[in-house]
């Protein structure tokens, strides 16, 4: 889970260097994942 998340981060950062608009997707997806992992930790 964490490994795929980190890989996703690297991919998003790679695309961000090519296209700044990807940063919006990165922030949305990161906040989504943070909410999901936080809920999993609490349950």
CHARMM internal coordinates of N, CA and C (Angstrom, degrees):
IC EDIT
DIST 1 N 1 CA 1.4720
DIST 1 CA 1 C 1.5354
ANGL 1 N 1 CA 1 C 109.98
DIST 1 C 2 N 1.3259
ANGL 1 CA 1 C 2 N 115.73
DIHE 1 N 1 CA 1 C 2 N -54.72
DIST 2 N 2 CA 1.4615
ANGL 1 C 2 N 2 CA 119.77
DIHE 1 CA 1 C 2 N 2 CA -178.29
DIST 2 CA 2 C 1.5254
ANGL 2 N 2 CA 2 C 110.84
DIHE 1 C 2 N 2 CA 2 C -65.14
DIST 2 C 3 N 1.3389
ANGL 2 CA 2 C 3 N 116.38
DIHE 2 N 2 CA 2 C 3 N -38.87
DIST 3 N 3 CA 1.4673
ANGL 2 C 3 N 3 CA 120.24
DIHE 2 CA 2 C 3 N 3 CA -179.04
DIST 3 CA 3 C 1.5207
ANGL 3 N 3 CA 3 C 110.97
DIHE 2 C 3 N 3 CA 3 C -62.63
DIST 3 C 4 N 1.3277
ANGL 3 CA 3 C 4 N 116.20
DIHE 3 N 3 CA 3 C 4 N -44.86
DIST 4 N 4 CA 1.4657
ANGL 3 C 4 N 4 CA 119.72
DIHE 3 CA 3 C 4 N 4 CA 179.48
DIST 4 CA 4 C 1.5252
ANGL 4 N 4 CA 4 C 110.23
DIHE 3 C 4 N 4 CA 4 C -66.13
DIST 4 C 5 N 1.3210
ANGL 4 CA 4 C 5 N 116.91
DIHE 4 N 4 CA 4 C 5 N -33.49
DIST 5 N 5 CA 1.4646
ANGL 4 C 5 N 5 CA 120.50
DIHE 4 CA 4 C 5 N 5 CA 177.62
DIST 5 CA 5 C 1.5289
ANGL 5 N 5 CA 5 C 110.56
DIHE 4 C 5 N 5 CA 5 C -65.22
DIST 5 C 6 N 1.3425
ANGL 5 CA 5 C 6 N 115.86
DIHE 5 N 5 CA 5 C 6 N -44.16
DIST 6 N 6 CA 1.4637
ANGL 5 C 6 N 6 CA 119.99
DIHE 5 CA 5 C 6 N 6 CA 179.00
DIST 6 CA 6 C 1.5177
ANGL 6 N 6 CA 6 C 111.03
DIHE 5 C 6 N 6 CA 6 C -64.90
DIST 6 C 7 N 1.3341
ANGL 6 CA 6 C 7 N 116.46
DIHE 6 N 6 CA 6 C 7 N -41.34
DIST 7 N 7 CA 1.4671
ANGL 6 C 7 N 7 CA 120.53
DIHE 6 CA 6 C 7 N 7 CA 177.35
DIST 7 CA 7 C 1.5256
ANGL 7 N 7 CA 7 C 109.50
DIHE 6 C 7 N 7 CA 7 C -60.38
DIST 7 C 8 N 1.3248
ANGL 7 CA 7 C 8 N 116.09
DIHE 7 N 7 CA 7 C 8 N -41.33
DIST 8 N 8 CA 1.4608
ANGL 7 C 8 N 8 CA 121.42
DIHE 7 CA 7 C 8 N 8 CA 178.22
DIST 8 CA 8 C 1.5330
ANGL 8 N 8 CA 8 C 110.32
DIHE 7 C 8 N 8 CA 8 C -61.17
DIST 8 C 9 N 1.3148
ANGL 8 CA 8 C 9 N 116.50
DIHE 8 N 8 CA 8 C 9 N -40.89
DIST 9 N 9 CA 1.4633
ANGL 8 C 9 N 9 CA 120.96
DIHE 8 CA 8 C 9 N 9 CA 178.70
DIST 9 CA 9 C 1.5230
ANGL 9 N 9 CA 9 C 110.68
DIHE 8 C 9 N 9 CA 9 C -60.74
DIST 9 C 10 N 1.3440
ANGL 9 CA 9 C 10 N 115.29
DIHE 9 N 9 CA 9 C 10 N -46.44
DIST 10 N 10 CA 1.4610
ANGL 9 C 10 N 10 CA 119.22
DIHE 9 CA 9 C 10 N 10 CA -179.87
DIST 10 CA 10 C 1.5195
ANGL 10 N 10 CA 10 C 111.18
DIHE 9 C 10 N 10 CA 10 C -61.49
DIST 10 C 11 N 1.3346
ANGL 10 CA 10 C 11 N 116.40
DIHE 10 N 10 CA 10 C 11 N -41.42
DIST 11 N 11 CA 1.4633
ANGL 10 C 11 N 11 CA 120.96
DIHE 10 CA 10 C 11 N 11 CA 178.91
DIST 11 CA 11 C 1.5274
ANGL 11 N 11 CA 11 C 110.00
DIHE 10 C 11 N 11 CA 11 C -62.56
DIST 11 C 12 N 1.3266
ANGL 11 CA 11 C 12 N 116.23
DIHE 11 N 11 CA 11 C 12 N -46.10
DIST 12 N 12 CA 1.4671
ANGL 11 C 12 N 12 CA 120.43
DIHE 11 CA 11 C 12 N 12 CA -179.92
DIST 12 CA 12 C 1.5302
ANGL 12 N 12 CA 12 C 110.58
DIHE 11 C 12 N 12 CA 12 C -62.81
DIST 12 C 13 N 1.3339
ANGL 12 CA 12 C 13 N 116.97
DIHE 12 N 12 CA 12 C 13 N -41.47
DIST 13 N 13 CA 1.4600
ANGL 12 C 13 N 13 CA 120.52
DIHE 12 CA 12 C 13 N 13 CA 179.52
DIST 13 CA 13 C 1.5200
ANGL 13 N 13 CA 13 C 110.74
DIHE 12 C 13 N 13 CA 13 C -66.19
DIST 13 C 14 N 1.3342
ANGL 13 CA 13 C 14 N 116.44
DIHE 13 N 13 CA 13 C 14 N -37.79
DIST 14 N 14 CA 1.4631
ANGL 13 C 14 N 14 CA 120.87
DIHE 13 CA 13 C 14 N 14 CA 177.55
DIST 14 CA 14 C 1.5208
ANGL 14 N 14 CA 14 C 109.88
DIHE 13 C 14 N 14 CA 14 C -60.97
DIST 14 C 15 N 1.3332
ANGL 14 CA 14 C 15 N 116.15
DIHE 14 N 14 CA 14 C 15 N -46.80
DIST 15 N 15 CA 1.4610
ANGL 14 C 15 N 15 CA 120.06
DIHE 14 CA 14 C 15 N 15 CA 179.40
DIST 15 CA 15 C 1.5252
ANGL 15 N 15 CA 15 C 110.90
DIHE 14 C 15 N 15 CA 15 C -66.67
DIST 15 C 16 N 1.3137
ANGL 15 CA 15 C 16 N 116.76
DIHE 15 N 15 CA 15 C 16 N -33.71
DIST 16 N 16 CA 1.4665
ANGL 15 C 16 N 16 CA 119.95
DIHE 15 CA 15 C 16 N 16 CA 179.67
DIST 16 CA 16 C 1.5302
ANGL 16 N 16 CA 16 C 111.12
DIHE 15 C 16 N 16 CA 16 C -61.87
DIST 16 C 17 N 1.3353
ANGL 16 CA 16 C 17 N 116.38
DIHE 16 N 16 CA 16 C 17 N -37.55
DIST 17 N 17 CA 1.4618
ANGL 16 C 17 N 17 CA 119.23
DIHE 16 CA 16 C 17 N 17 CA 178.98
DIST 17 CA 17 C 1.5263
ANGL 17 N 17 CA 17 C 110.39
DIHE 16 C 17 N 17 CA 17 C -66.48
DIST 17 C 18 N 1.3330
ANGL 17 CA 17 C 18 N 116.22
DIHE 17 N 17 CA 17 C 18 N -26.92
DIST 18 N 18 CA 1.4680
ANGL 17 C 18 N 18 CA 120.57
DIHE 17 CA 17 C 18 N 18 CA 178.55
DIST 18 CA 18 C 1.5346
ANGL 18 N 18 CA 18 C 110.93
DIHE 17 C 18 N 18 CA 18 C -86.97
DIST 18 C 19 N 1.3311
ANGL 18 CA 18 C 19 N 115.80
DIHE 18 N 18 CA 18 C 19 N -35.42
DIST 19 N 19 CA 1.4608
ANGL 18 C 19 N 19 CA 119.78
DIHE 18 CA 18 C 19 N 19 CA -172.59
DIST 19 CA 19 C 1.5353
ANGL 19 N 19 CA 19 C 109.73
DIHE 18 C 19 N 19 CA 19 C -147.65
DIST 19 C 20 N 1.3345
ANGL 19 CA 19 C 20 N 117.99
DIHE 19 N 19 CA 19 C 20 N 105.82
DIST 20 N 20 CA 1.4702
ANGL 19 C 20 N 20 CA 121.89
DIHE 19 CA 19 C 20 N 20 CA -176.55
DIST 20 CA 20 C 1.5233
ANGL 20 N 20 CA 20 C 114.45
DIHE 19 C 20 N 20 CA 20 C -57.35
DIST 20 C 21 N 1.3382
ANGL 20 CA 20 C 21 N 117.73
DIHE 20 N 20 CA 20 C 21 N -23.13
DIST 21 N 21 CA 1.4604
ANGL 20 C 21 N 21 CA 119.07
DIHE 20 CA 20 C 21 N 21 CA -178.80
DIST 21 CA 21 C 1.5206
ANGL 21 N 21 CA 21 C 111.90
DIHE 20 C 21 N 21 CA 21 C -64.74
DIST 21 C 22 N 1.3359
ANGL 21 CA 21 C 22 N 116.68
DIHE 21 N 21 CA 21 C 22 N -21.72
DIST 22 N 22 CA 1.4524
ANGL 21 C 22 N 22 CA 119.37
DIHE 21 CA 21 C 22 N 22 CA -179.37
DIST 22 CA 22 C 1.5285
ANGL 22 N 22 CA 22 C 112.37
DIHE 21 C 22 N 22 CA 22 C -67.05
DIST 22 C 23 N 1.3155
ANGL 22 CA 22 C 23 N 117.69
DIHE 22 N 22 CA 22 C 23 N -19.27
DIST 23 N 23 CA 1.4616
ANGL 22 C 23 N 23 CA 119.82
DIHE 22 CA 22 C 23 N 23 CA -179.22
DIST 23 CA 23 C 1.5213
ANGL 23 N 23 CA 23 C 111.05
DIHE 22 C 23 N 23 CA 23 C -61.29
DIST 23 C 24 N 1.3280
ANGL 23 CA 23 C 24 N 117.39
DIHE 23 N 23 CA 23 C 24 N -32.69
DIST 24 N 24 CA 1.4611
ANGL 23 C 24 N 24 CA 120.30
DIHE 23 CA 23 C 24 N 24 CA 178.06
DIST 24 CA 24 C 1.5184
ANGL 24 N 24 CA 24 C 110.77
DIHE 23 C 24 N 24 CA 24 C -63.38
DIST 24 C 25 N 1.3251
ANGL 24 CA 24 C 25 N 116.72
DIHE 24 N 24 CA 24 C 25 N -45.14
DIST 25 N 25 CA 1.4625
ANGL 24 C 25 N 25 CA 121.19
DIHE 24 CA 24 C 25 N 25 CA 178.16
DIST 25 CA 25 C 1.5271
ANGL 25 N 25 CA 25 C 109.13
DIHE 24 C 25 N 25 CA 25 C -61.89
DIST 25 C 26 N 1.3356
ANGL 25 CA 25 C 26 N 115.88
DIHE 25 N 25 CA 25 C 26 N -42.37
DIST 26 N 26 CA 1.4647
ANGL 25 C 26 N 26 CA 120.62
DIHE 25 CA 25 C 26 N 26 CA -179.21
DIST 26 CA 26 C 1.5250
ANGL 26 N 26 CA 26 C 110.72
DIHE 25 C 26 N 26 CA 26 C -58.97
DIST 26 C 27 N 1.3176
ANGL 26 CA 26 C 27 N 117.78
DIHE 26 N 26 CA 26 C 27 N -47.45
DIST 27 N 27 CA 1.4666
ANGL 26 C 27 N 27 CA 121.00
DIHE 26 CA 26 C 27 N 27 CA -178.70
DIST 27 CA 27 C 1.5228
ANGL 27 N 27 CA 27 C 111.38
DIHE 26 C 27 N 27 CA 27 C -64.23
DIST 27 C 28 N 1.3322
ANGL 27 CA 27 C 28 N 116.74
DIHE 27 N 27 CA 27 C 28 N -41.90
DIST 28 N 28 CA 1.4670
ANGL 27 C 28 N 28 CA 120.30
DIHE 27 CA 27 C 28 N 28 CA 179.70
DIST 28 CA 28 C 1.5222
ANGL 28 N 28 CA 28 C 110.04
DIHE 27 C 28 N 28 CA 28 C -63.24
DIST 28 C 29 N 1.3228
ANGL 28 CA 28 C 29 N 117.11
DIHE 28 N 28 CA 28 C 29 N -47.58
DIST 29 N 29 CA 1.4607
ANGL 28 C 29 N 29 CA 121.31
DIHE 28 CA 28 C 29 N 29 CA -176.91
DIST 29 CA 29 C 1.5233
ANGL 29 N 29 CA 29 C 110.60
DIHE 28 C 29 N 29 CA 29 C -67.00
DIST 29 C 30 N 1.3326
ANGL 29 CA 29 C 30 N 116.91
DIHE 29 N 29 CA 29 C 30 N -38.15
DIST 30 N 30 CA 1.4574
ANGL 29 C 30 N 30 CA 120.23
DIHE 29 CA 29 C 30 N 30 CA -179.74
DIST 30 CA 30 C 1.5234
ANGL 30 N 30 CA 30 C 110.71
DIHE 29 C 30 N 30 CA 30 C -65.23
DIST 30 C 31 N 1.3205
ANGL 30 CA 30 C 31 N 117.17
DIHE 30 N 30 CA 30 C 31 N -44.50
DIST 31 N 31 CA 1.4661
ANGL 30 C 31 N 31 CA 119.77
DIHE 30 CA 30 C 31 N 31 CA 179.82
DIST 31 CA 31 C 1.5226
ANGL 31 N 31 CA 31 C 110.20
DIHE 30 C 31 N 31 CA 31 C -65.94
DIST 31 C 32 N 1.3319
ANGL 31 CA 31 C 32 N 117.30
DIHE 31 N 31 CA 31 C 32 N -36.19
DIST 32 N 32 CA 1.4618
ANGL 31 C 32 N 32 CA 120.99
DIHE 31 CA 31 C 32 N 32 CA 176.15
DIST 32 CA 32 C 1.5218
ANGL 32 N 32 CA 32 C 110.41
DIHE 31 C 32 N 32 CA 32 C -61.61
DIST 32 C 33 N 1.3310
ANGL 32 CA 32 C 33 N 116.49
DIHE 32 N 32 CA 32 C 33 N -47.54
DIST 33 N 33 CA 1.4623
ANGL 32 C 33 N 33 CA 120.66
DIHE 32 CA 32 C 33 N 33 CA -178.60
DIST 33 CA 33 C 1.5231
ANGL 33 N 33 CA 33 C 110.55
DIHE 32 C 33 N 33 CA 33 C -65.15
DIST 33 C 34 N 1.3221
ANGL 33 CA 33 C 34 N 117.19
DIHE 33 N 33 CA 33 C 34 N -38.75
DIST 34 N 34 CA 1.4548
ANGL 33 C 34 N 34 CA 120.31
DIHE 33 CA 33 C 34 N 34 CA 179.04
DIST 34 CA 34 C 1.5210
ANGL 34 N 34 CA 34 C 111.04
DIHE 33 C 34 N 34 CA 34 C -62.10
DIST 34 C 35 N 1.3156
ANGL 34 CA 34 C 35 N 117.56
DIHE 34 N 34 CA 34 C 35 N -40.01
DIST 35 N 35 CA 1.4626
ANGL 34 C 35 N 35 CA 121.14
DIHE 34 CA 34 C 35 N 35 CA 177.97
DIST 35 CA 35 C 1.5224
ANGL 35 N 35 CA 35 C 110.35
DIHE 34 C 35 N 35 CA 35 C -65.13
DIST 35 C 36 N 1.3339
ANGL 35 CA 35 C 36 N 116.37
DIHE 35 N 35 CA 35 C 36 N -44.20
DIST 36 N 36 CA 1.4648
ANGL 35 C 36 N 36 CA 120.68
DIHE 35 CA 35 C 36 N 36 CA -178.52
DIST 36 CA 36 C 1.5211
ANGL 36 N 36 CA 36 C 110.94
DIHE 35 C 36 N 36 CA 36 C -63.51
DIST 36 C 37 N 1.3481
ANGL 36 CA 36 C 37 N 117.36
DIHE 36 N 36 CA 36 C 37 N -47.05
DIST 37 N 37 CA 1.4596
ANGL 36 C 37 N 37 CA 119.75
DIHE 36 CA 36 C 37 N 37 CA -178.20
DIST 37 CA 37 C 1.5259
ANGL 37 N 37 CA 37 C 110.01
DIHE 36 C 37 N 37 CA 37 C -66.98
DIST 37 C 38 N 1.3262
ANGL 37 CA 37 C 38 N 117.23
DIHE 37 N 37 CA 37 C 38 N -34.95
DIST 38 N 38 CA 1.4617
ANGL 37 C 38 N 38 CA 120.68
DIHE 37 CA 37 C 38 N 38 CA 179.05
DIST 38 CA 38 C 1.5273
ANGL 38 N 38 CA 38 C 110.22
DIHE 37 C 38 N 38 CA 38 C -64.73
DIST 38 C 39 N 1.3120
ANGL 38 CA 38 C 39 N 116.87
DIHE 38 N 38 CA 38 C 39 N -41.67
DIST 39 N 39 CA 1.4646
ANGL 38 C 39 N 39 CA 120.64
DIHE 38 CA 38 C 39 N 39 CA 178.26
DIST 39 CA 39 C 1.5241
ANGL 39 N 39 CA 39 C 110.71
DIHE 38 C 39 N 39 CA 39 C -65.61
DIST 39 C 40 N 1.3317
ANGL 39 CA 39 C 40 N 116.84
DIHE 39 N 39 CA 39 C 40 N -39.21
DIST 40 N 40 CA 1.4666
ANGL 39 C 40 N 40 CA 120.50
DIHE 39 CA 39 C 40 N 40 CA 179.39
DIST 40 CA 40 C 1.5263
ANGL 40 N 40 CA 40 C 110.46
DIHE 39 C 40 N 40 CA 40 C -64.54
DIST 40 C 41 N 1.3313
ANGL 40 CA 40 C 41 N 116.49
DIHE 40 N 40 CA 40 C 41 N -40.20
DIST 41 N 41 CA 1.4626
ANGL 40 C 41 N 41 CA 119.93
DIHE 40 CA 40 C 41 N 41 CA -179.73
DIST 41 CA 41 C 1.5250
ANGL 41 N 41 CA 41 C 111.46
DIHE 40 C 41 N 41 CA 41 C -65.78
DIST 41 C 42 N 1.3112
ANGL 41 CA 41 C 42 N 117.04
DIHE 41 N 41 CA 41 C 42 N -35.53
DIST 42 N 42 CA 1.4610
ANGL 41 C 42 N 42 CA 120.62
DIHE 41 CA 41 C 42 N 42 CA -177.73
DIST 42 CA 42 C 1.5255
ANGL 42 N 42 CA 42 C 112.50
DIHE 41 C 42 N 42 CA 42 C -73.90
DIST 42 C 43 N 1.3201
ANGL 42 CA 42 C 43 N 116.39
DIHE 42 N 42 CA 42 C 43 N -33.01
DIST 43 N 43 CA 1.4627
ANGL 42 C 43 N 43 CA 119.07
DIHE 42 CA 42 C 43 N 43 CA -176.27
DIST 43 CA 43 C 1.5271
ANGL 43 N 43 CA 43 C 111.55
DIHE 42 C 43 N 43 CA 43 C -79.95
END
COOR INIT
IC SEED 1 N 1 CA 1 C
IC BUILD
